[in-house]
Amino acid sequence: MASRIDRLKNHDWLSPHQWRRRTLLWGGAVLVGLSAILFARASEVVYGLFLRLLEHSRYWPLLLTPAVFALLSWSTSGVFKATRGSGIPQAIAALQVDDPGFRGRLLSLRVAAGKMALTLAALAAGASIGREGPTVHVGAGLMYALGRRFGFADPQAAARFVLAGGAAGIAAAFNAPLAGVVFAIEEMAGAFESRMSGVVLTAVIIAGVVSLGIVGEYAYFGKITTAFPLSRSWLAILPCALACGLAGGTFARVILLDSGRVLARVARLRERWPVRFAAACGFVLALLGLASAGSVYGTGYDQARAILEGAAPAPSGAFGALKFLANIVSYWASIPGGIFSPALAVGAGIGQNIAAIMPGAESSAVVLLGMAGYLAAVTQAPLTSAIISMELTDNRDMVIPILAVCMLARAVSSLVCRTPVYKAIAQRLIRDFEQERMKGAAA
């Protein structure tokens, strides 16, 4: 009898320790959801200020953008170095290395706060960046800090909090709970423990409920009611997969700056004069802004939605290429900011161009294929890209064409850039940490 009672006390669903962990994860998910909403609202406000500046004069970015890019590069050269870039590679690297010092360096509350503040500063200067990657970084950091604060500091427990926080972040950022779960499985974890499925799923659901409760039920790009008969969709799937795969793979390879003579030279220039290099990137972005009538600035959300709804950002037909270049120079500047939303905008531009040469196809359907295919090519995460594209447009009718274009685009992209971009950057972070540790041991 006593042994049976002991077994019941140690059961997973009756264990006080496990319930303490669950309660903390659920509370953390609420916090991540609220942070994502606050971050989204603040992003809209600061970018609105930039648009008002553009209304005053379209030449202001020639001064403002280089100056802010230079300031951000200088600000992220010290304790805020971990705030650079998307933030997803930092969360992935923290999952793969058990060292508390390494995790603290990447996911501390100071880094999370700095990530939000510096990303907002970049958007206020018109940077072609997204907020979804930073939201993942902030979510992982908040969850990690909560776990450590309340006694879940062992490596395995800490990894669970990081994974749940990152998944909740993507779900709250896009208001797409299913995408958060798939993202955790495909992009962040690589290998997924069956016992963790409930933990991550619950955190994602709670973050999604917080977002729904405050913002309401909505699709990120609105409800897109378009469909593509399977018999005709393959005519668009193949060109979309090829164009998006080549463009996405090229983008990933170019921003990594680790192959090719020209890219290696760019990497050396950035390493030698980081602040000047960032200012130059900001100036090029401002020139692209002039060439595009301002359409390449910011996340690209408004432009992608307009293309989906049949409108065309100026200059018509060139938006995808110009936004592609704007994304590259913004990432090269090593400033905080993600690539999810800008990638969707580039994909929308590619889809628009393909739809123009396919008069028998419904334009919005081809654009949606372009968005999904390009995102899959950049991230080399086809399932996450497909689910995000379907949830963002509240469209389930094109599930098979979207899945097909994502898988094919990912395959084409891997021929251009063999290592997925987030994984490559995470490996670089881990390699730098191991080299520092070896130097410290040798000294």
TORKOL-4160 file (C-alpha; in steps of 0.2 Angstrom, whole numbers, padded with zeros to 4 digits, m for minus):
443
<pt num="1" X="0000" Y="0000" Z="0000"/>
<pt num="2" X="0014" Y="0012" Z="0005"/>
<pt num="3" X="0024" Y="0008" Z="m0011"/>
<pt num="4" X="0008" Y="0012" Z="m0021"/>
<pt num="5" X="0006" Y="0029" Z="m0013"/>
<pt num="6" X="0024" Y="0033" Z="m0016"/>
<pt num="7" X="0022" Y="0028" Z="m0035"/>
<pt num="8" X="0006" Y="0039" Z="m0036"/>
<pt num="9" X="0016" Y="0054" Z="m0028"/>
<pt num="10" X="0030" Y="0052" Z="m0040"/>
<pt num="11" X="0018" Y="0051" Z="m0055"/>
<pt num="12" X="0021" Y="0064" Z="m0068"/>
<pt num="13" X="0003" Y="0071" Z="m0066"/>
<pt num="14" X="0004" Y="0071" Z="m0047"/>
<pt num="15" X="0021" Y="0077" Z="m0044"/>
<pt num="16" X="0022" Y="0095" Z="m0036"/>
<pt num="17" X="0039" Y="0098" Z="m0045"/>
<pt num="18" X="0031" Y="0094" Z="m0062"/>
<pt num="19" X="0016" Y="0105" Z="m0058"/>
<pt num="20" X="0027" Y="0119" Z="m0053"/>
<pt num="21" X="0036" Y="0118" Z="m0069"/>
<pt num="22" X="0020" Y="0118" Z="m0079"/>
<pt num="23" X="0013" Y="0133" Z="m0070"/>
<pt num="24" X="0029" Y="0142" Z="m0073"/>
<pt num="25" X="0029" Y="0138" Z="m0091"/>
<pt num="26" X="0011" Y="0143" Z="m0093"/>
<pt num="27" X="0014" Y="0160" Z="m0084"/>
<pt num="28" X="0029" Y="0162" Z="m0095"/>
<pt num="29" X="0019" Y="0159" Z="m0111"/>
<pt num="30" X="0007" Y="0173" Z="m0105"/>
<pt num="31" X="0022" Y="0185" Z="m0103"/>
<pt num="32" X="0029" Y="0180" Z="m0120"/>
<pt num="33" X="0012" Y="0183" Z="m0128"/>
<pt num="34" X="0010" Y="0200" Z="m0120"/>
<pt num="35" X="0028" Y="0205" Z="m0124"/>
<pt num="36" X="0025" Y="0200" Z="m0143"/>
<pt num="37" X="0009" Y="0211" Z="m0143"/>
<pt num="38" X="0019" Y="0226" Z="m0135"/>
<pt num="39" X="0033" Y="0223" Z="m0147"/>
<pt num="40" X="0021" Y="0223" Z="m0162"/>
<pt num="41" X="0012" Y="0239" Z="m0157"/>
<pt num="42" X="0029" Y="0248" Z="m0153"/>
<pt num="43" X="0035" Y="0242" Z="m0170"/>
<pt num="44" X="0020" Y="0250" Z="m0179"/>
<pt num="45" X="0022" Y="0266" Z="m0169"/>
<pt num="46" X="0041" Y="0269" Z="m0173"/>
<pt num="47" X="0039" Y="0264" Z="m0191"/>
<pt num="48" X="0024" Y="0276" Z="m0192"/>
<pt num="49" X="0036" Y="0290" Z="m0187"/>
<pt num="50" X="0048" Y="0285" Z="m0201"/>
<pt num="51" X="0034" Y="0285" Z="m0214"/>
<pt num="52" X="0029" Y="0303" Z="m0207"/>
<pt num="53" X="0047" Y="0308" Z="m0210"/>
<pt num="54" X="0047" Y="0301" Z="m0228"/>
<pt num="55" X="0031" Y="0311" Z="m0231"/>
<pt num="56" X="0041" Y="0327" Z="m0226"/>
<pt num="57" X="0055" Y="0323" Z="m0238"/>
<pt num="58" X="0060" Y="0307" Z="m0246"/>
<pt num="59" X="0078" Y="0312" Z="m0245"/>
<pt num="60" X="0079" Y="0312" Z="m0226"/>
<pt num="61" X="0084" Y="0293" Z="m0225"/>
<pt num="62" X="0100" Y="0298" Z="m0234"/>
<pt num="63" X="0106" Y="0306" Z="m0218"/>
<pt num="64" X="0095" Y="0296" Z="m0205"/>
<pt num="65" X="0097" Y="0278" Z="m0210"/>
<pt num="66" X="0117" Y="0278" Z="m0211"/>
<pt num="67" X="0118" Y="0287" Z="m0195"/>
<pt num="68" X="0107" Y="0275" Z="m0185"/>
<pt num="69" X="0115" Y="0260" Z="m0194"/>
<pt num="70" X="0132" Y="0266" Z="m0188"/>
<pt num="71" X="0125" Y="0269" Z="m0170"/>
<pt num="72" X="0117" Y="0252" Z="m0169"/>
<pt num="73" X="0133" Y="0244" Z="m0176"/>
<pt num="74" X="0143" Y="0253" Z="m0162"/>
<pt num="75" X="0130" Y="0248" Z="m0149"/>
<pt num="76" X="0131" Y="0230" Z="m0153"/>
<pt num="77" X="0150" Y="0228" Z="m0152"/>
<pt num="78" X="0150" Y="0225" Z="m0134"/>
<pt num="79" X="0138" Y="0218" Z="m0121"/>
<pt num="80" X="0124" Y="0218" Z="m0134"/>
<pt num="81" X="0133" Y="0208" Z="m0147"/>
<pt num="82" X="0121" Y="0194" Z="m0145"/>
<pt num="83" X="0107" Y="0206" Z="m0151"/>
<pt num="84" X="0113" Y="0206" Z="m0169"/>
<pt num="85" X="0103" Y="0198" Z="m0183"/>
<pt num="86" X="0088" Y="0188" Z="m0182"/>
<pt num="87" X="0089" Y="0180" Z="m0164"/>
<pt num="88" X="0083" Y="0163" Z="m0170"/>
<pt num="89" X="0101" Y="0157" Z="m0172"/>
<pt num="90" X="0105" Y="0162" Z="m0154"/>
<pt num="91" X="0090" Y="0152" Z="m0147"/>
<pt num="92" X="0096" Y="0137" Z="m0158"/>
<pt num="93" X="0114" Y="0139" Z="m0151"/>
<pt num="94" X="0108" Y="0140" Z="m0133"/>
<pt num="95" X="0098" Y="0124" Z="m0136"/>
<pt num="96" X="0114" Y="0115" Z="m0142"/>
<pt num="97" X="0126" Y="0120" Z="m0129"/>
<pt num="98" X="0123" Y="0116" Z="m0111"/>
<pt num="99" X="0135" Y="0129" Z="m0103"/>
<pt num="100" X="0126" Y="0141" Z="m0092"/>
<pt num="101" X="0138" Y="0155" Z="m0096"/>
<pt num="102" X="0135" Y="0153" Z="m0115"/>
<pt num="103" X="0116" Y="0153" Z="m0113"/>
<pt num="104" X="0116" Y="0168" Z="m0101"/>
<pt num="105" X="0127" Y="0178" Z="m0114"/>
<pt num="106" X="0114" Y="0174" Z="m0128"/>
<pt num="107" X="0097" Y="0174" Z="m0118"/>
<pt num="108" X="0099" Y="0186" Z="m0103"/>
<pt num="109" X="0085" Y="0198" Z="m0099"/>
<pt num="110" X="0097" Y="0212" Z="m0103"/>
<pt num="111" X="0099" Y="0205" Z="m0120"/>
<pt num="112" X="0081" Y="0202" Z="m0122"/>
<pt num="113" X="0077" Y="0220" Z="m0118"/>
<pt num="114" X="0091" Y="0226" Z="m0129"/>
<pt num="115" X="0085" Y="0216" Z="m0143"/>
<pt num="116" X="0068" Y="0224" Z="m0142"/>
<pt num="117" X="0074" Y="0242" Z="m0140"/>
<pt num="118" X="0088" Y="0241" Z="m0154"/>
<pt num="119" X="0076" Y="0232" Z="m0166"/>
<pt num="120" X="0063" Y="0247" Z="m0164"/>
<pt num="121" X="0077" Y="0259" Z="m0167"/>
<pt num="122" X="0082" Y="0250" Z="m0183"/>
<pt num="123" X="0064" Y="0251" Z="m0189"/>
<pt num="124" X="0063" Y="0269" Z="m0184"/>
<pt num="125" X="0077" Y="0271" Z="m0197"/>
<pt num="126" X="0068" Y="0261" Z="m0211"/>
<pt num="127" X="0078" Y="0245" Z="m0209"/>
<pt num="128" X="0072" Y="0231" Z="m0220"/>
<pt num="129" X="0070" Y="0219" Z="m0206"/>
<pt num="130" X="0056" Y="0209" Z="m0197"/>
<pt num="131" X="0051" Y="0208" Z="m0179"/>
<pt num="132" X="0047" Y="0189" Z="m0179"/>
<pt num="133" X="0065" Y="0183" Z="m0176"/>
<pt num="134" X="0068" Y="0195" Z="m0162"/>
<pt num="135" X="0051" Y="0190" Z="m0154"/>
<pt num="136" X="0058" Y="0172" Z="m0154"/>
<pt num="137" X="0074" Y="0178" Z="m0146"/>
<pt num="138" X="0065" Y="0188" Z="m0133"/>
<pt num="139" X="0053" Y="0173" Z="m0129"/>
<pt num="140" X="0067" Y="0161" Z="m0127"/>
<pt num="141" X="0076" Y="0174" Z="m0116"/>
<pt num="142" X="0061" Y="0177" Z="m0105"/>
<pt num="143" X="0057" Y="0159" Z="m0103"/>
<pt num="144" X="0075" Y="0155" Z="m0099"/>
<pt num="145" X="0077" Y="0169" Z="m0086"/>
<pt num="146" X="0061" Y="0163" Z="m0078"/>
<pt num="147" X="0067" Y="0145" Z="m0077"/>
<pt num="148" X="0083" Y="0150" Z="m0069"/>
<pt num="149" X="0075" Y="0161" Z="m0057"/>
<pt num="150" X="0063" Y="0148" Z="m0050"/>
<pt num="151" X="0076" Y="0134" Z="m0049"/>
<pt num="152" X="0075" Y="0125" Z="m0066"/>
<pt num="153" X="0093" Y="0129" Z="m0070"/>
<pt num="154" X="0099" Y="0111" Z="m0075"/>
<pt num="155" X="0104" Y="0110" Z="m0093"/>
<pt num="156" X="0089" Y="0099" Z="m0098"/>
<pt num="157" X="0076" Y="0109" Z="m0089"/>
<pt num="158" X="0084" Y="0125" Z="m0096"/>
<pt num="159" X="0083" Y="0119" Z="m0114"/>
<pt num="160" X="0064" Y="0115" Z="m0112"/>
<pt num="161" X="0061" Y="0133" Z="m0106"/>
<pt num="162" X="0071" Y="0140" Z="m0121"/>
<pt num="163" X="0062" Y="0129" Z="m0133"/>
<pt num="164" X="0045" Y="0133" Z="m0126"/>
<pt num="165" X="0049" Y="0151" Z="m0126"/>
<pt num="166" X="0055" Y="0152" Z="m0144"/>
<pt num="167" X="0039" Y="0142" Z="m0150"/>
<pt num="168" X="0028" Y="0153" Z="m0140"/>
<pt num="169" X="0036" Y="0168" Z="m0148"/>
<pt num="170" X="0033" Y="0163" Z="m0166"/>
<pt num="171" X="0015" Y="0159" Z="m0162"/>
<pt num="172" X="0012" Y="0175" Z="m0154"/>
<pt num="173" X="0021" Y="0186" Z="m0167"/>
<pt num="174" X="0011" Y="0178" Z="m0181"/>
<pt num="175" X="m0004" Y="0174" Z="m0172"/>
<pt num="176" X="m0001" Y="0156" Z="m0179"/>
<pt num="177" X="m0001" Y="0143" Z="m0165"/>
<pt num="178" X="0002" Y="0128" Z="m0177"/>
<pt num="179" X="0016" Y="0137" Z="m0185"/>
<pt num="180" X="0024" Y="0139" Z="m0167"/>
<pt num="181" X="0023" Y="0120" Z="m0164"/>
<pt num="182" X="0030" Y="0115" Z="m0181"/>
<pt num="183" X="0044" Y="0129" Z="m0179"/>
<pt num="184" X="0049" Y="0121" Z="m0163"/>
<pt num="185" X="0050" Y="0104" Z="m0171"/>
<pt num="186" X="0058" Y="0108" Z="m0187"/>
<pt num="187" X="0069" Y="0123" Z="m0185"/>
<pt num="188" X="0074" Y="0125" Z="m0166"/>
<pt num="189" X="0075" Y="0108" Z="m0159"/>
<pt num="190" X="0080" Y="0097" Z="m0174"/>
<pt num="191" X="0076" Y="0081" Z="m0163"/>
<pt num="192" X="0060" Y="0082" Z="m0153"/>
<pt num="193" X="0057" Y="0073" Z="m0137"/>
<pt num="194" X="0039" Y="0065" Z="m0136"/>
<pt num="195" X="0038" Y="0070" Z="m0118"/>
<pt num="196" X="0041" Y="0088" Z="m0123"/>
<pt num="197" X="0026" Y="0089" Z="m0135"/>
<pt num="198" X="0014" Y="0094" Z="m0122"/>
<pt num="199" X="0025" Y="0107" Z="m0114"/>
<pt num="200" X="0028" Y="0116" Z="m0130"/>
<pt num="201" X="0010" Y="0114" Z="m0136"/>
<pt num="202" X="0003" Y="0121" Z="m0120"/>
<pt num="203" X="0015" Y="0136" Z="m0121"/>
<pt num="204" X="0010" Y="0139" Z="m0139"/>
<pt num="205" X="m0008" Y="0138" Z="m0135"/>
<pt num="206" X="m0007" Y="0150" Z="m0120"/>
<pt num="207" X="0003" Y="0163" Z="m0130"/>
<pt num="208" X="m0009" Y="0161" Z="m0144"/>
<pt num="209" X="m0024" Y="0164" Z="m0132"/>
<pt num="210" X="m0016" Y="0179" Z="m0125"/>
<pt num="211" X="m0014" Y="0186" Z="m0143"/>
<pt num="212" X="m0032" Y="0182" Z="m0148"/>
<pt num="213" X="m0039" Y="0189" Z="m0132"/>
<pt num="214" X="m0031" Y="0206" Z="m0134"/>
<pt num="215" X="m0029" Y="0208" Z="m0153"/>
<pt num="216" X="m0044" Y="0197" Z="m0158"/>
<pt num="217" X="m0045" Y="0183" Z="m0171"/>
<pt num="218" X="m0036" Y="0189" Z="m0187"/>
<pt num="219" X="m0025" Y="0182" Z="m0201"/>
<pt num="220" X="m0009" Y="0191" Z="m0202"/>
<pt num="221" X="m0012" Y="0196" Z="m0221"/>
<pt num="222" X="m0031" Y="0195" Z="m0220"/>
<pt num="223" X="m0042" Y="0181" Z="m0226"/>
<pt num="224" X="m0036" Y="0176" Z="m0244"/>
<pt num="225" X="m0050" Y="0166" Z="m0253"/>
<pt num="226" X="m0040" Y="0159" Z="m0268"/>
<pt num="227" X="m0038" Y="0142" Z="m0274"/>
<pt num="228" X="m0029" Y="0133" Z="m0287"/>
<pt num="229" X="m0035" Y="0117" Z="m0296"/>
<pt num="230" X="m0021" Y="0104" Z="m0294"/>
<pt num="231" X="m0021" Y="0100" Z="m0312"/>
<pt num="232" X="m0017" Y="0118" Z="m0316"/>
<pt num="233" X="m0007" Y="0122" Z="m0301"/>
<pt num="234" X="0009" Y="0113" Z="m0306"/>
<pt num="235" X="0011" Y="0125" Z="m0320"/>
<pt num="236" X="0014" Y="0138" Z="m0307"/>
<pt num="237" X="0022" Y="0127" Z="m0294"/>
<pt num="238" X="0038" Y="0123" Z="m0305"/>
<pt num="239" X="0043" Y="0141" Z="m0310"/>
<pt num="240" X="0039" Y="0147" Z="m0292"/>
<pt num="241" X="0049" Y="0133" Z="m0284"/>
<pt num="242" X="0064" Y="0136" Z="m0296"/>
<pt num="243" X="0064" Y="0155" Z="m0295"/>
<pt num="244" X="0061" Y="0156" Z="m0276"/>
<pt num="245" X="0073" Y="0142" Z="m0273"/>
<pt num="246" X="0087" Y="0150" Z="m0283"/>
<pt num="247" X="0084" Y="0167" Z="m0275"/>
<pt num="248" X="0082" Y="0161" Z="m0257"/>
<pt num="249" X="0097" Y="0150" Z="m0258"/>
<pt num="250" X="0107" Y="0165" Z="m0265"/>
<pt num="251" X="0101" Y="0176" Z="m0251"/>
<pt num="252" X="0106" Y="0164" Z="m0238"/>
<pt num="253" X="0123" Y="0162" Z="m0245"/>
<pt num="254" X="0126" Y="0180" Z="m0248"/>
<pt num="255" X="0121" Y="0185" Z="m0230"/>
<pt num="256" X="0132" Y="0172" Z="m0223"/>
<pt num="257" X="0148" Y="0179" Z="m0231"/>
<pt num="258" X="0158" Y="0163" Z="m0230"/>
<pt num="259" X="0161" Y="0158" Z="m0248"/>
<pt num="260" X="0167" Y="0166" Z="m0263"/>
<pt num="261" X="0181" Y="0179" Z="m0266"/>
<pt num="262" X="0169" Y="0194" Z="m0267"/>
<pt num="263" X="0159" Y="0189" Z="m0252"/>
<pt num="264" X="0175" Y="0185" Z="m0242"/>
<pt num="265" X="0181" Y="0203" Z="m0246"/>
<pt num="266" X="0165" Y="0210" Z="m0240"/>
<pt num="267" X="0167" Y="0200" Z="m0224"/>
<pt num="268" X="0184" Y="0207" Z="m0221"/>
<pt num="269" X="0178" Y="0225" Z="m0224"/>
<pt num="270" X="0164" Y="0223" Z="m0211"/>
<pt num="271" X="0176" Y="0215" Z="m0198"/>
<pt num="272" X="0189" Y="0229" Z="m0201"/>
<pt num="273" X="0178" Y="0244" Z="m0201"/>
<pt num="274" X="0161" Y="0238" Z="m0194"/>
<pt num="275" X="0153" Y="0255" Z="m0190"/>
<pt num="276" X="0158" Y="0263" Z="m0207"/>
<pt num="277" X="0152" Y="0247" Z="m0216"/>
<pt num="278" X="0135" Y="0248" Z="m0207"/>
<pt num="279" X="0134" Y="0267" Z="m0212"/>
<pt num="280" X="0138" Y="0262" Z="m0230"/>
<pt num="281" X="0124" Y="0249" Z="m0229"/>
<pt num="282" X="0112" Y="0262" Z="m0222"/>
<pt num="283" X="0116" Y="0273" Z="m0237"/>
<pt num="284" X="0114" Y="0260" Z="m0250"/>
<pt num="285" X="0097" Y="0256" Z="m0242"/>
<pt num="286" X="0092" Y="0274" Z="m0243"/>
<pt num="287" X="0097" Y="0274" Z="m0262"/>
<pt num="288" X="0086" Y="0258" Z="m0264"/>
<pt num="289" X="0072" Y="0268" Z="m0255"/>
<pt num="290" X="0073" Y="0282" Z="m0267"/>
<pt num="291" X="0073" Y="0270" Z="m0282"/>
<pt num="292" X="0058" Y="0261" Z="m0275"/>
<pt num="293" X="0048" Y="0276" Z="m0270"/>
<pt num="294" X="0050" Y="0270" Z="m0252"/>
<pt num="295" X="0043" Y="0253" Z="m0254"/>
<pt num="296" X="0058" Y="0243" Z="m0248"/>
<pt num="297" X="0059" Y="0251" Z="m0230"/>
<pt num="298" X="0052" Y="0241" Z="m0215"/>
<pt num="299" X="0045" Y="0224" Z="m0213"/>
<pt num="300" X="0037" Y="0223" Z="m0231"/>
<pt num="301" X="0020" Y="0218" Z="m0223"/>
<pt num="302" X="0010" Y="0232" Z="m0231"/>
<pt num="303" X="0018" Y="0228" Z="m0248"/>
<pt num="304" X="0015" Y="0210" Z="m0247"/>
<pt num="305" X="m0003" Y="0212" Z="m0242"/>
<pt num="306" X="m0006" Y="0224" Z="m0256"/>
<pt num="307" X="0002" Y="0212" Z="m0269"/>
<pt num="308" X="m0009" Y="0198" Z="m0262"/>
<pt num="309" X="m0025" Y="0209" Z="m0264"/>
<pt num="310" X="m0020" Y="0214" Z="m0282"/>
<pt num="311" X="m0011" Y="0230" Z="m0279"/>
<pt num="312" X="0007" Y="0233" Z="m0284"/>
<pt num="313" X="0020" Y="0243" Z="m0275"/>
<pt num="314" X="0030" Y="0256" Z="m0285"/>
<pt num="315" X="0040" Y="0253" Z="m0295"/>
<pt num="316" X="0028" Y="0239" Z="m0302"/>
<pt num="317" X="0038" Y="0223" Z="m0306"/>
<pt num="318" X="0054" Y="0228" Z="m0298"/>
<pt num="319" X="0048" Y="0227" Z="m0280"/>
<pt num="320" X="0054" Y="0209" Z="m0277"/>
<pt num="321" X="0072" Y="0213" Z="m0283"/>
<pt num="322" X="0074" Y="0229" Z="m0274"/>
<pt num="323" X="0067" Y="0222" Z="m0258"/>
<pt num="324" X="0079" Y="0207" Z="m0260"/>
<pt num="325" X="0094" Y="0219" Z="m0261"/>
<pt num="326" X="0087" Y="0230" Z="m0246"/>
<pt num="327" X="0086" Y="0214" Z="m0235"/>
<pt num="328" X="0104" Y="0210" Z="m0239"/>
<pt num="329" X="0111" Y="0227" Z="m0235"/>
<pt num="330" X="0101" Y="0227" Z="m0219"/>
<pt num="331" X="0107" Y="0210" Z="m0213"/>
<pt num="332" X="0125" Y="0214" Z="m0218"/>
<pt num="333" X="0125" Y="0229" Z="m0207"/>
<pt num="334" X="0124" Y="0217" Z="m0192"/>
<pt num="335" X="0110" Y="0226" Z="m0184"/>
<pt num="336" X="0096" Y="0218" Z="m0174"/>
<pt num="337" X="0081" Y="0212" Z="m0185"/>
<pt num="338" X="0073" Y="0197" Z="m0192"/>
<pt num="339" X="0071" Y="0190" Z="m0210"/>
<pt num="340" X="0054" Y="0182" Z="m0209"/>
<pt num="341" X="0042" Y="0196" Z="m0214"/>
<pt num="342" X="0055" Y="0204" Z="m0227"/>
<pt num="343" X="0057" Y="0186" Z="m0235"/>
<pt num="344" X="0038" Y="0185" Z="m0237"/>
<pt num="345" X="0038" Y="0202" Z="m0245"/>
<pt num="346" X="0051" Y="0197" Z="m0258"/>
<pt num="347" X="0042" Y="0181" Z="m0261"/>
<pt num="348" X="0026" Y="0191" Z="m0265"/>
<pt num="349" X="0036" Y="0201" Z="m0277"/>
<pt num="350" X="0043" Y="0185" Z="m0286"/>
<pt num="351" X="0025" Y="0178" Z="m0286"/>
<pt num="352" X="0019" Y="0194" Z="m0294"/>
<pt num="353" X="0032" Y="0193" Z="m0308"/>
<pt num="354" X="0028" Y="0175" Z="m0311"/>
<pt num="355" X="0009" Y="0178" Z="m0311"/>
<pt num="356" X="0012" Y="0192" Z="m0325"/>
<pt num="357" X="0018" Y="0179" Z="m0337"/>
<pt num="358" X="0004" Y="0166" Z="m0333"/>
<pt num="359" X="m0012" Y="0175" Z="m0338"/>
<pt num="360" X="m0023" Y="0160" Z="m0335"/>
<pt num="361" X="m0018" Y="0158" Z="m0317"/>
<pt num="362" X="m0026" Y="0168" Z="m0302"/>
<pt num="363" X="m0013" Y="0181" Z="m0297"/>
<pt num="364" X="m0016" Y="0180" Z="m0278"/>
<pt num="365" X="m0013" Y="0161" Z="m0279"/>
<pt num="366" X="0003" Y="0162" Z="m0288"/>
<pt num="367" X="0009" Y="0176" Z="m0276"/>
<pt num="368" X="0005" Y="0165" Z="m0261"/>
<pt num="369" X="0015" Y="0151" Z="m0269"/>
<pt num="370" X="0029" Y="0164" Z="m0271"/>
<pt num="371" X="0029" Y="0169" Z="m0253"/>
<pt num="372" X="0029" Y="0151" Z="m0246"/>
<pt num="373" X="0042" Y="0145" Z="m0258"/>
<pt num="374" X="0054" Y="0160" Z="m0255"/>
<pt num="375" X="0052" Y="0158" Z="m0236"/>
<pt num="376" X="0056" Y="0140" Z="m0237"/>
<pt num="377" X="0071" Y="0143" Z="m0248"/>
<pt num="378" X="0078" Y="0156" Z="m0236"/>
<pt num="379" X="0076" Y="0146" Z="m0220"/>
<pt num="380" X="0076" Y="0128" Z="m0228"/>
<pt num="381" X="0062" Y="0124" Z="m0216"/>
<pt num="382" X="0048" Y="0119" Z="m0228"/>
<pt num="383" X="0035" Y="0113" Z="m0216"/>
<pt num="384" X="0036" Y="0129" Z="m0205"/>
<pt num="385" X="0035" Y="0140" Z="m0221"/>
<pt num="386" X="0020" Y="0130" Z="m0228"/>
<pt num="387" X="0011" Y="0131" Z="m0211"/>
<pt num="388" X="0015" Y="0150" Z="m0209"/>
<pt num="389" X="0009" Y="0154" Z="m0226"/>
<pt num="390" X="m0008" Y="0145" Z="m0224"/>
<pt num="391" X="m0011" Y="0152" Z="m0206"/>
<pt num="392" X="m0006" Y="0170" Z="m0211"/>
<pt num="393" X="m0019" Y="0170" Z="m0225"/>
<pt num="394" X="m0032" Y="0159" Z="m0217"/>
<pt num="395" X="m0031" Y="0148" Z="m0233"/>
<pt num="396" X="m0033" Y="0129" Z="m0232"/>
<pt num="397" X="m0038" Y="0126" Z="m0250"/>
<pt num="398" X="m0020" Y="0127" Z="m0257"/>
<pt num="399" X="m0012" Y="0116" Z="m0244"/>
<pt num="400" X="m0006" Y="0103" Z="m0257"/>
<pt num="401" X="0001" Y="0116" Z="m0269"/>
<pt num="402" X="0010" Y="0126" Z="m0255"/>
<pt num="403" X="0017" Y="0110" Z="m0248"/>
<pt num="404" X="0024" Y="0105" Z="m0265"/>
<pt num="405" X="0032" Y="0122" Z="m0269"/>
<pt num="406" X="0040" Y="0123" Z="m0252"/>
<pt num="407" X="0048" Y="0106" Z="m0253"/>
<pt num="408" X="0054" Y="0109" Z="m0271"/>
<pt num="409" X="0060" Y="0127" Z="m0267"/>
<pt num="410" X="0070" Y="0120" Z="m0252"/>
<pt num="411" X="0078" Y="0107" Z="m0263"/>
<pt num="412" X="0083" Y="0120" Z="m0276"/>
<pt num="413" X="0090" Y="0131" Z="m0262"/>
<pt num="414" X="0100" Y="0117" Z="m0254"/>
<pt num="415" X="0110" Y="0116" Z="m0271"/>
<pt num="416" X="0115" Y="0134" Z="m0269"/>
<pt num="417" X="0117" Y="0135" Z="m0250"/>
<pt num="418" X="0120" Y="0118" Z="m0242"/>
<pt num="419" X="0118" Y="0123" Z="m0224"/>
<pt num="420" X="0102" Y="0131" Z="m0218"/>
<pt num="421" X="0105" Y="0149" Z="m0214"/>
<pt num="422" X="0100" Y="0148" Z="m0196"/>
<pt num="423" X="0109" Y="0133" Z="m0192"/>
<pt num="424" X="0125" Y="0140" Z="m0201"/>
<pt num="425" X="0124" Y="0156" Z="m0190"/>
<pt num="426" X="0121" Y="0145" Z="m0174"/>
<pt num="427" X="0136" Y="0134" Z="m0178"/>
<pt num="428" X="0146" Y="0150" Z="m0180"/>
<pt num="429" X="0141" Y="0156" Z="m0163"/>
<pt num="430" X="0145" Y="0139" Z="m0155"/>
<pt num="431" X="0162" Y="0139" Z="m0164"/>
<pt num="432" X="0167" Y="0156" Z="m0158"/>
<pt num="433" X="0162" Y="0151" Z="m0140"/>
<pt num="434" X="0172" Y="0135" Z="m0141"/>
<pt num="435" X="0187" Y="0145" Z="m0147"/>
<pt num="436" X="0186" Y="0157" Z="m0133"/>
<pt num="437" X="0185" Y="0143" Z="m0120"/>
<pt num="438" X="0200" Y="0135" Z="m0128"/>
<pt num="439" X="0210" Y="0151" Z="m0127"/>
<pt num="440" X="0205" Y="0153" Z="m0109"/>
<pt num="441" X="0210" Y="0135" Z="m0104"/>
<pt num="442" X="0227" Y="0138" Z="m0113"/>
<pt num="443" X="0230" Y="0154" Z="m0104"/>
